[in-house]
């Protein structure tokens, strides 16, 4: 019975362009909403607080004049109001000179009888006095409307006054203070019509303004998102080209911002991927060839042992030794490839400790005594001084073996290899010197590449990975390394090591 694979639902994915457009549009709507909220809920209260503070200051200044007067500002003898003319002249001069600026205000003076002493108007209409006709900054008396009597009563009963009164045509704020002895009250009023009208105008134009801004923002967001996402689309197309096997793709760097740096990093990555891919091809070809050779020999000699050797024990032993040697060679190649892979992919990480590099070199050099005695070679150790370092000793031992193996592989006619440790201020320098044929200058830049062999090494046995493993280990530790060589004079492979105990704290 034919089975159908279940259909997977494609999740909706919003592109960066649409995300940018929605973000800009959302920010515009949020800004308009905030403006609407400020106009509706914050503008009028803030304006009222400002006006109240000003009226409080004016009322307090006027009351201070009353408190500072040496004589009473009024008397009521047998119900007849008698005013202190000197005081009221002083108040009038203060208003006229704007020492206390009451322009655009109404001022009401009263006593404990809740009747008016004097009233000052510089505002029209004045709801407090219902516009007595004294507009223009004049004093009047006996202004006792129902509203002002009610306000005076609140002032004398509460000790202070804050009210907003409204009529069909206006709304005004009233602020009142009492004198220190509680005998006199001052009420100052100002109009609030301006802010109310302004808020209404702003709210009326906000809707068409919002529509215009939305259209402009959508157009801007579309253009900006297209400009912003174009280099990203080029990077995406380049990534698909690399995924398809085209490693020659390069992205043009137009901008010098983060996107531009990303394009530069992409181009560098593409170059490295191309180089790595080519190197992998070369390694595969070389390893395949080197694997094929010992396998062919093993197979051939095994068939010879099986079919032709017969009872000739000496010949059988010789051929079996060849099989063993080729098997060892094959095993060494596989182990080198695996070791290089572990170090380069990070699965084998350094475990640095403090130790003496001179002592490690002494131990490693001792393991070559039998080889030197057998071939009449000399390994000269120059490590007379302590060299405290911080590194992974097991990895450093591998580095020494690789470099010494390479040196013995290219040993000169004198049969001398030198292992030297030179103490430095903050660590040491390790050198492995041979007096062999040297390395041509054109081969020096590639000497530590994987599976690279100099021309004079063609046809020689070996995996070709020892120096690559050395490079990877030293790079993991952050140690500098290199080689100095001259044709016909020999080569000096070197690397420097650090002693963290001598380093300043970060």
C-alpha positions in Angstrom: 0.0 0.0 0.0 1.4 3.3 -1.0 2.0 5.7 1.8 2.1 9.4 1.5 4.4 11.5 3.6 2.7 13.9 5.9 2.5 17.4 4.6 4.4 19.8 6.7 2.9 23.2 7.3 5.1 26.1 6.2 5.5 28.6 8.9 4.9 32.2 8.0 8.2 34.0 8.0 8.3 37.8 7.7 11.2 39.2 5.8 13.5 41.8 7.2 12.1 44.4 4.8 8.6 44.0 6.1 9.9 43.9 9.7 11.6 47.3 9.2 8.5 48.7 7.6 6.3 47.5 10.4 8.8 48.8 13.0 9.0 52.3 11.5 5.2 52.4 11.1 4.7 51.2 14.6 7.1 53.8 16.0 5.2 56.5 14.1 1.8 55.3 15.5 3.3 55.1 18.9 4.7 58.6 18.6 1.3 59.9 17.5 -0.4 58.1 20.3 2.0 59.6 22.8 1.4 63.1 21.3 -2.3 62.6 21.6 -2.0 61.4 25.2 0.2 64.4 26.1 -2.3 66.8 24.5 -5.3 65.2 26.0 -4.1 64.2 29.5 -0.8 66.1 30.2 -0.9 69.4 28.4 -3.8 71.0 30.3 -2.8 69.7 33.8 0.8 70.9 33.3 -0.4 74.3 32.1 -2.8 74.5 35.0 0.1 73.7 37.4 2.2 76.5 35.9 -0.7 79.0 36.1 -1.4 78.0 39.7 2.2 78.5 40.7 2.2 82.0 39.2 -1.1 82.9 40.8 0.1 81.5 44.2 3.2 83.7 43.9 1.2 86.8 43.1 -1.3 86.2 45.9 1.5 85.5 48.4 3.3 88.8 47.4 0.1 90.8 47.8 -0.7 89.2 51.2 2.9 90.0 52.3 2.2 93.7 51.6 -0.8 93.5 53.9 1.2 91.8 56.6 3.9 94.4 56.4 1.6 97.4 56.7 2.0 99.2 60.0 -1.6 100.4 60.1 -4.7 98.4 59.3 -5.6 98.6 55.7 -9.4 99.2 56.5 -11.8 99.9 59.3 -15.6 99.5 59.6 -16.9 102.1 62.0 -20.5 101.6 62.6 -20.7 99.6 59.4 -19.0 102.3 57.3 -15.9 101.1 55.4 -12.9 103.3 55.9 -9.7 102.5 53.8 -6.1 103.2 54.5 -5.4 105.4 51.5 -1.6 105.2 51.8 -1.7 101.5 51.7 -3.9 101.3 48.7 -1.8 103.9 46.8 1.2 101.7 47.5 -0.7 98.7 46.1 -1.8 100.6 43.0 1.8 101.8 42.4 3.1 98.2 42.8 0.6 97.0 40.2 1.3 99.9 37.8 5.1 99.5 38.1 4.6 95.7 37.6 6.6 95.0 40.8 3.7 92.5 41.2 2.6 91.8 37.7 -1.2 91.3 37.7 -1.7 92.0 33.9 -4.4 89.6 32.7 -5.6 89.0 36.2 -8.5 89.9 38.5 -7.6 90.7 42.2 -10.2 90.7 45.0 -9.6 92.1 48.5 -12.0 91.3 51.3 -12.2 91.1 55.1 -13.9 88.8 57.6 -17.3 90.2 56.7 -16.9 88.6 53.3 -17.5 92.0 51.7 -15.2 93.6 49.2 -12.6 96.1 50.2 -11.3 96.7 46.6 -11.2 94.8 43.4 -8.7 95.1 40.6 -9.4 94.0 37.0 -7.0 93.6 34.1 -8.9 90.8 32.3 -12.1 90.6 30.4 -14.3 88.8 31.0 -13.8 88.5 34.8 -16.0 85.7 36.1 -15.1 86.6 39.6 -16.7 90.0 39.5 -18.8 89.4 36.3 -16.9 92.2 34.6 -17.6 95.4 36.5 -16.6 97.5 33.7 -13.4 98.5 35.3 -11.3 96.6 32.8 -8.0 98.2 32.1 -6.4 97.9 35.4 -8.5 100.0 37.8 -9.7 99.6 41.4 -13.4 99.4 42.2 -15.3 98.8 45.4 -18.4 96.9 46.6 -18.1 94.1 44.1 -20.1 91.4 45.8 -21.4 88.9 43.3 -22.8 85.6 44.4 -19.7 83.8 43.0 -17.1 86.0 44.7 -19.0 85.8 48.1 -18.9 82.0 47.8 -15.2 82.0 47.0 -14.5 84.4 49.9 -16.4 82.1 52.3 -14.3 79.1 51.2 -11.1 81.1 51.6 -11.8 82.2 55.1 -13.2 78.8 56.2 -10.3 76.8 54.6 -7.4 79.2 55.0 -6.6 79.0 51.2 -8.4 78.7 47.9 -7.9 76.9 44.6 -10.8 76.7 42.2 -11.5 76.5 38.5 -14.8 78.2 37.5 -16.4 77.8 34.1 -19.0 79.7 32.2 -20.4 79.2 28.7 -17.6 81.3 27.2 -14.7 81.0 29.5 -12.9 79.2 32.3 -10.7 80.8 34.9 -8.5 79.7 37.8 -8.9 81.3 41.3 -6.2 81.2 43.9 -6.7 82.8 47.4 -4.5 83.5 50.4 -5.3 84.9 53.9 -3.2 87.5 55.8 -1.2 86.3 58.8 -3.8 87.6 61.3 -6.7 86.0 59.2 -8.4 89.4 58.9 -8.0 89.9 55.2 -8.2 87.7 52.1 -6.8 88.1 48.6 -8.1 86.2 45.6 -6.3 86.3 42.2 -7.9 84.8 39.0 -6.6 84.2 35.5 -8.1 82.9 32.3 -7.5 79.3 31.0 -9.2 79.7 27.7 -5.9 79.8 25.7 -4.7 76.4 26.6 -8.2 74.8 26.1 -8.4 76.4 22.7 -4.8 75.3 21.8 -5.5 71.7 22.9 -8.7 71.6 20.8 -6.8 72.9 17.7 -4.0 70.4 18.2 -6.4 67.5 18.5 -8.2 68.7 15.4 -5.1 68.7 13.2 -3.6 65.6 14.7 -5.8 63.2 12.6 -4.9 64.5 9.2 -1.3 65.0 10.3 -1.2 61.4 11.4 -2.5 60.2 8.0 0.1 62.3 6.2 2.9 61.0 8.4 1.8 57.4 7.9 1.9 57.7 4.2 5.4 59.4 4.3 6.7 56.9 6.8 5.5 53.9 4.7 7.2 55.4 1.6 10.4 56.1 3.6 10.2 52.6 5.3 9.9 51.0 1.9 12.9 52.8 0.4 15.0 52.4 3.5 14.2 48.7 3.9 15.0 48.1 0.3 18.4 50.0 0.6 19.1 48.2 3.9 18.3 44.6 2.8 20.0 44.8 -0.6 23.5 44.0 0.7 22.0 41.2 2.9 20.3 39.7 -0.2 23.7 39.8 -2.0 25.3 38.0 1.0 22.5 35.4 0.9 23.0 34.8 -2.8 26.7 34.5 -2.3 26.2 32.0 0.5 24.0 29.9 -1.8 26.7 30.0 -4.5 29.3 28.7 -2.0 26.9 26.0 -0.9 26.5 24.9 -4.5 30.3 24.6 -4.9 31.2 28.0 -6.5 34.0 29.2 -4.2 35.0 32.0 -6.5 32.1 34.3 -5.5 33.0 37.7 -4.0 30.7 40.4 -2.6 31.3 44.0 -3.6 31.9 46.2 -0.5 29.9 49.4 -1.0 29.5 50.6 2.6 32.0 50.8 5.4 29.4 50.1 8.2 28.6 46.8 9.9 27.2 45.4 6.7 30.3 46.4 4.8 32.5 44.7 7.4 30.2 41.6 7.2 30.8 41.6 3.4 34.5 41.8 3.9 34.4 38.9 6.4 32.2 37.0 3.9 34.8 37.5 1.2 37.6 36.4 3.5 35.5 33.3 4.5 34.9 32.5 0.9 38.6 32.7 0.2 39.4 30.5 3.2 36.7 28.0 2.2 38.2 27.8 -1.3 41.7 27.4 0.0 40.5 24.7 2.5 38.5 22.9 -0.2 41.5 22.8 -2.5 43.7 21.7 0.4 41.3 19.0 1.3 41.4 17.8 -2.3 45.1 17.8 -2.3 45.2 15.9 1.0 42.7 13.4 -0.2 44.7 12.8 -3.4 48.0 12.5 -1.5 46.7 10.4 1.3 44.9 8.1 -1.3 48.2 7.7 -3.2 50.2 7.0 0.0 47.6 4.6 1.2 47.5 2.8 -2.2 51.2 2.3 -2.3 51.6 0.4 1.0 48.4 -1.5 0.4 49.6 -2.6 -3.0 52.9 -3.7 -1.5 51.2 -5.5 1.3 48.9 -7.3 -1.1 51.7 -8.2 -3.5 54.0 -9.6 -0.9 51.2 -11.4 0.9 50.3 -13.1 -2.4 54.0 -13.9 -2.9 54.2 -15.5 0.5 51.1 -17.4 -0.2 51.9 -18.6 -3.7 55.6 -18.5 -4.5 57.8 -18.6 -1.4 57.2 -22.2 -0.7 59.6 -23.6 1.9 62.2 -20.8 1.7 62.0 -19.5 5.2 64.5 -16.7 4.7 62.7 -15.3 1.8 59.4 -15.6 3.6 60.8 -13.8 6.6 62.1 -11.0 4.3 58.8 -10.6 2.6 56.9 -10.7 5.9 59.2 -7.9 7.3 58.3 -5.8 4.2 54.6 -6.4 4.9 55.1 -5.3 8.6 57.1 -2.2 7.6 54.5 -1.2 5.1 51.8 -1.8 7.7 53.6 0.4 10.2 53.9 3.1 7.5 50.2 2.9 6.9 49.4 3.0 10.6 51.7 6.0 11.0 49.9 7.9 8.2 46.5 7.1 9.7 47.6 8.2 13.2 49.1 11.4 11.8 45.9 12.3 10.0 43.8 11.6 13.1 46.2 13.5 15.3 46.1 16.5 13.0 42.3 16.4 12.8 41.9 16.3 16.7 44.2 19.3 17.2 42.7 21.4 14.4 39.1 20.8 15.2 39.5 21.6 18.8 38.6 18.2 20.2 42.0 18.0 21.8 42.6 21.1 23.9 45.8 22.1 25.7 46.0 21.6 29.4 48.7 24.2 30.3 50.8 23.8 33.5 54.0 25.3 34.8 57.1 23.3 34.0 60.8 23.5 33.0 61.3 23.3 29.3 65.0 22.5 29.7 64.1 19.4 31.7 61.5 18.3 29.1 64.1 18.7 26.3 66.6 16.6 28.4 64.0 13.8 28.7 63.1 13.9 25.0 66.7 14.0 23.8 67.5 10.9 25.9 65.0 8.8 23.8 67.2 9.3 20.7 70.3 7.8 22.2 69.7 4.4 20.6 68.9 5.9 17.2 72.0 8.1 17.3 74.2 5.1 18.3 72.8 3.0 15.6 73.4 5.6 12.8 76.5 7.2 14.3 74.7 10.5 14.7 75.0 13.1 17.4 72.1 14.9 19.1 73.7 17.9 20.9 71.5 19.3 23.8 72.2 22.9 24.7 69.9 23.5 27.7 72.1 24.5 30.6 69.7 27.0 32.2 66.2 26.6 33.7 63.4 27.7 31.4 60.1 28.0 33.3 57.2 28.0 31.0 53.4 27.5 31.0 52.1 25.1 28.4 50.8 21.5 27.8 53.9 19.4 28.3 52.5 16.4 26.4 51.8 18.6 23.4 55.2 20.2 23.6 56.8 16.8 23.7 55.0 16.0 20.4 56.3 19.2 18.9 59.8 18.3 19.9 59.5 14.8 18.4 58.1 16.2 15.2 60.9 18.7 14.8 63.6 16.3 15.8 62.2 13.7 13.4 62.3 16.2 10.6 65.8 17.2 11.5 67.1 13.6 11.5 65.2 13.1 8.2 67.4 15.9 6.7 70.6 15.4 8.7 73.8 16.7 7.1 77.0 14.9 6.4 78.4 15.8 9.9 75.5 13.8 11.4 74.8 16.5 14.0 71.4 17.8 15.2 71.2 20.5 17.8 68.4 21.0 20.3 68.8 24.4 22.0 66.8 26.1 24.7 67.5 29.9 25.1 66.0 31.5 28.2 64.3 34.9 27.6 62.8 37.6 29.9 59.3 36.1 29.8 59.8 32.5 28.7 62.2 30.9 26.3 63.1 30.2 22.6 63.5 26.6 21.5 65.6 25.8 18.4 66.1 22.5 16.4 69.1 22.9 14.1 70.3 20.6 11.3 73.2 21.0 8.8 71.3 19.3 6.0 70.6 20.5 2.4 68.5 23.5 3.5 65.2 24.6 2.1 64.7 26.7 -1.1 63.2 30.1 -0.4 60.1 29.3 -2.5 59.3 26.4 -0.2 59.6 28.3 3.1 56.1 29.9 3.1 54.4 26.6 2.6 56.5 24.4 4.8 53.9 24.1 7.6 51.0 23.5 5.3 49.3 20.1 5.5 50.9 17.5 3.3 53.3 19.9 1.7 56.7 18.5 0.8 59.7 20.4 -0.4 61.1 19.4 -3.7 64.1 17.7 -2.2 61.8 15.5 -0.2 60.1 14.0 -3.2 60.2 10.2 -3.1 61.2 10.1 0.6 59.1 8.2 3.2 57.0 10.0 5.7 53.5 11.3 6.2 54.1 14.9 5.4 51.9 15.9 8.4 54.5 16.4 11.2 55.1 20.1 10.7 51.3 20.7 10.2 50.7 19.1 13.6 53.4 21.2 15.1 51.9 24.4 13.6 48.4 23.5 15.0 49.7 22.8 18.5 51.8 26.0 18.6 48.8 28.1 17.3 46.6 26.6 20.0 49.1 27.8 22.6 49.5 31.2 20.9 53.3 30.7 20.5 55.3 32.3 17.7 57.2 29.9 15.4 59.1 29.8 12.1 62.0 28.5 10.2 65.3 30.0 9.1 67.1 28.1 6.3 69.7 28.5 3.6 70.3 26.0 0.8 73.5 24.0 1.5 73.8 25.2 5.1 70.9 23.6 6.9 67.8 24.8 8.7 66.8 26.1 12.1 63.2 25.4 13.2 62.2 27.6 16.2 59.3 28.6 18.5 59.0 30.8 21.5 57.2 30.0 24.7 55.7 32.2 27.5 56.0 31.9 31.2 52.7 33.3 32.6 54.2 33.6 36.1 56.2 36.6 34.8 53.3 38.2 33.0 51.4 41.2 34.5 47.9 40.6 35.7 45.3 41.6 33.1 
